Amino acid sequence: MAGLRSPRTRRRAVLSAMLGTAAVLANRDALAMTSTRFLPERFRPYWEDFRQRFVSSDGRVIDTGNGGRSHSEGQGWGMLFATEARDRTTFEAIHRFTLSQLRREDHLHRWLWLPDAEPRTPDANNATDGDVYIAWALLRAADIWDAPDHRMSALAIIRALETSLVRRHADLTFLLPGVDGFEHDSHWVLNLSYGVVPAWRIFARHGDRQLWHAISASHLRLLERARFGRFGLPPDWLRLERDTPEIRVSMAAEWPPRFSYDAVRVPLLLAWAGHANHPVGEAALALWRTSSPPPAWTDLSTDAVSPYPAAPGIVAIGDLLAAMVRRAATPVLEVPIPDTDDYYSSALRLLAVMAANHLEIGLRRT
């Protein structure tokens, strides 16, 4: 839970066309997930730096910018990165810690683990993005290392997501950010950075195919509505009204009205899923090009930008987007390594590098 932190004939025809396109993309992405064309050599130096600084010997991924705590999100990222680097030893260590410390009876995971508190997991709630990343990593591990037990674990998580977290409203099918606390009488609270579209496409091959394609299509429709401020960007947290037959959204009042540390993942995940030219990606690039170095966030109510620069991990996302829209025949992503970033910035950088791997974008270490 980053930063603490989801008509008929004509619509059916449109949805059918979208599902057909999504199926093609899912097959393409499925091949990419197990490809060894670029792996692990391109990714391993970034992983080694991350592993040495943020992964403990017992498999805990440490959030150095948040008092040394750990999150299901970070555990999922660590497992995902380990598959990309083909580091099974570290993958299994992270997985064991995740199972023993965070796993709930329903196969989802507690979102928070505290190093200096008792109990270690004071909040039993899950974070949906953490569960998605864990399941995605387990599916990759099952394919890479021929580990059927990991596939079974992933399928159990996917079924739990389908059972506990899916909601429908108007034309939308979406996932709640967590089992508890985001569903109210008049509205839902959503986090669009939890829209891990590349993973959802893989889930469609293993779970309810039509459901996951509908979730992906709904995510894109929500992003069309959830654009605010001068740049037209999504907020970290979004309010979706439930007492109206139409889709009505606004910025969630409980959080600052910003495109900030959560929402920066939205254009990254869109680009990874093949939507590099999505308006949200273009809007994020416009924000990040307002100054050098780029700002860390913008207030979507006042259009103010942060008085301090974006962390290198956010810069890497902007560089990935720029590389994808560049007209050069062979786009290149330049990423520094190593540096002294905290956990979250480093994780964003690795996500950008991993996306570049699968999008066939060149990498240059600086």
Secondary structure, DSSP 8 states (H G I E B T S, - for coil): -GGG---HHHHHHHHHHHHHHHHHHHHHHHHHHH--SSTTTTTHHHHHHHHHHHB-TTS-B-BTTTTTBEEHHHHHHHHHHHHHTT-HHHHHHHHHHHHHHHB-TTS-BBSEE-TTSSSS-----B-HHHHHHHHHHHHHHHHHHT-HHHHHHHHHHHHHHHHHTEEEETTEEEE-SSSSSSB-SSEEEE-GGG--HHHHHHHTTTS-HHHHHHHHHHHHHHHHH--BTTTTB--SSEEEESSSSS--EEE-TTS-SEE-TTTTHHHHHHHHTT-TT-HHHHHHHHHHTSSSS-BS-EETTT--B-SSB--HHHHHHHHHHHHHH--SSS-EEEE--S----HHHHHHHHHHHHHHHHTT-EEEE-
